[in-house]
Amino acid sequence: MKYYSENTRRFYDSEQECAQAEIEYHKKLAAEKAKKEELSNARKTRANEVEEAYKAVLEAQKKYRTLLKKFCEDYGSFHMTLKTGEDNPFNLFESFFDRFW
Protein backbone atom coordinates (compact mmCIF):
# COMPACT_ATOMS: atom_id res chain seq x y z
CA MET A 1 0.00 0.00 0.00
CA LYS A 2 1.24 3.46 -0.90
CA TYR A 3 0.48 6.65 1.04
CA TYR A 4 -0.03 9.92 -0.76
CA SER A 5 0.61 13.32 0.79
CA GLU A 6 -1.44 16.18 -0.60
CA ASN A 7 1.05 18.64 0.87
CA THR A 8 4.20 17.22 -0.69
CA ARG A 9 2.34 15.61 -3.62
CA ARG A 10 4.36 12.42 -3.37
CA PHE A 11 3.79 8.78 -2.61
CA TYR A 12 5.38 7.08 0.40
CA ASP A 13 5.80 3.43 1.35
CA SER A 14 4.64 3.83 4.94
CA GLU A 15 2.38 6.05 6.99
CA GLN A 16 5.30 7.08 9.19
CA GLU A 17 7.37 8.10 6.20
CA CYS A 18 4.46 10.18 4.91
CA ALA A 19 3.89 11.84 8.30
CA GLN A 20 7.62 12.63 8.68
CA ALA A 21 7.76 14.14 5.18
CA GLU A 22 4.76 16.34 5.95
CA ILE A 23 6.37 17.52 9.20
CA GLU A 24 9.55 18.44 7.29
CA TYR A 25 7.47 20.13 4.62
CA HIS A 26 5.67 22.29 7.18
CA LYS A 27 8.96 23.17 8.89
CA LYS A 28 10.38 24.25 5.54
CA LEU A 29 7.31 26.38 4.79
CA ALA A 30 7.48 28.00 8.23
CA ALA A 31 11.19 28.78 7.77
CA GLU A 32 10.56 30.33 4.35
CA LYS A 33 7.68 32.39 5.72
CA ALA A 34 9.80 33.59 8.65
CA LYS A 35 12.63 34.55 6.30
CA LYS A 36 10.27 36.51 4.01
CA GLU A 37 8.74 38.26 7.01
CA GLU A 38 12.19 39.13 8.37
CA LEU A 39 13.23 40.57 5.01
CA SER A 40 9.98 42.51 4.77
CA ASN A 41 10.46 43.97 8.25
CA ALA A 42 14.08 44.90 7.50
CA ARG A 43 12.99 46.61 4.30
CA LYS A 44 10.24 48.51 6.10
CA THR A 45 12.67 49.64 8.81
CA ARG A 46 15.21 50.88 6.29
CA ALA A 47 12.50 52.60 4.24
CA ASN A 48 11.39 54.43 7.39
CA GLU A 49 14.99 55.51 8.01
CA VAL A 50 15.19 56.93 4.47
CA GLU A 51 11.88 58.74 4.90
CA GLU A 52 13.00 60.24 8.22
CA ALA A 53 16.27 61.41 6.65
CA TYR A 54 14.31 62.98 3.80
CA LYS A 55 12.03 64.78 6.28
CA ALA A 56 15.12 66.07 8.08
CA VAL A 57 16.46 67.40 4.78
CA LEU A 58 13.17 69.17 4.08
CA GLU A 59 13.17 70.72 7.56
CA ALA A 60 16.78 71.85 7.08
CA GLN A 61 15.88 73.40 3.72
CA LYS A 62 12.91 75.16 5.28
CA LYS A 63 15.15 76.57 8.03
CA TYR A 64 17.72 77.62 5.41
CA ARG A 65 15.12 79.46 3.32
CA THR A 66 13.73 81.22 6.39
CA LEU A 67 17.18 82.35 7.55
CA LEU A 68 18.16 83.40 4.03
CA LYS A 69 14.97 85.41 3.61
CA LYS A 70 15.51 87.22 6.93
CA PHE A 71 19.15 87.88 6.07
CA CYS A 72 18.20 89.31 2.66
CA GLU A 73 15.51 91.50 4.23
CA ASP A 74 18.07 92.92 6.68
CA TYR A 75 21.11 93.23 4.41
CA GLY A 76 19.73 93.18 0.85
CA SER A 77 21.58 90.16 -0.50
CA PHE A 78 23.64 87.16 0.48
CA HIS A 79 26.83 85.80 -1.10
CA MET A 80 28.23 82.35 -0.47
CA THR A 81 30.76 80.24 -2.35
CA LEU A 82 29.56 76.70 -3.00
CA LYS A 83 31.87 73.78 -3.61
CA THR A 84 30.83 70.74 -5.57
CA GLY A 85 30.95 67.31 -4.04
CA GLU A 86 29.22 65.13 -1.50
CA ASP A 87 29.00 67.83 1.18
CA ASN A 88 27.08 70.27 -0.98
CA PRO A 89 23.43 70.03 0.13
CA PHE A 90 22.26 71.45 -3.18
CA ASN A 91 23.50 68.35 -5.00
CA LEU A 92 20.79 66.22 -3.35
CA PHE A 93 18.33 66.29 -6.22
CA GLU A 94 21.03 66.24 -8.87
CA SER A 95 22.46 63.03 -7.44
CA PHE A 96 18.96 61.58 -7.16
CA PHE A 97 18.27 62.15 -10.84
CA ASP A 98 21.72 60.92 -11.87
CA ARG A 99 21.22 57.59 -10.10
CA PHE A 100 17.63 56.83 -10.98
CA TRP A 101 17.09 58.37 -14.41
Secondary structure, DSSP 8 states (H G I E B T S, - for coil): --EEETTTTEEESSHHHHHHHHHHHHHHHHHHHHHHHHHHHHHHHHHHHHHHHHHHHHHHHHHHHHHHHHHHHHHS--------STT-GGGHHHHHHHHH-
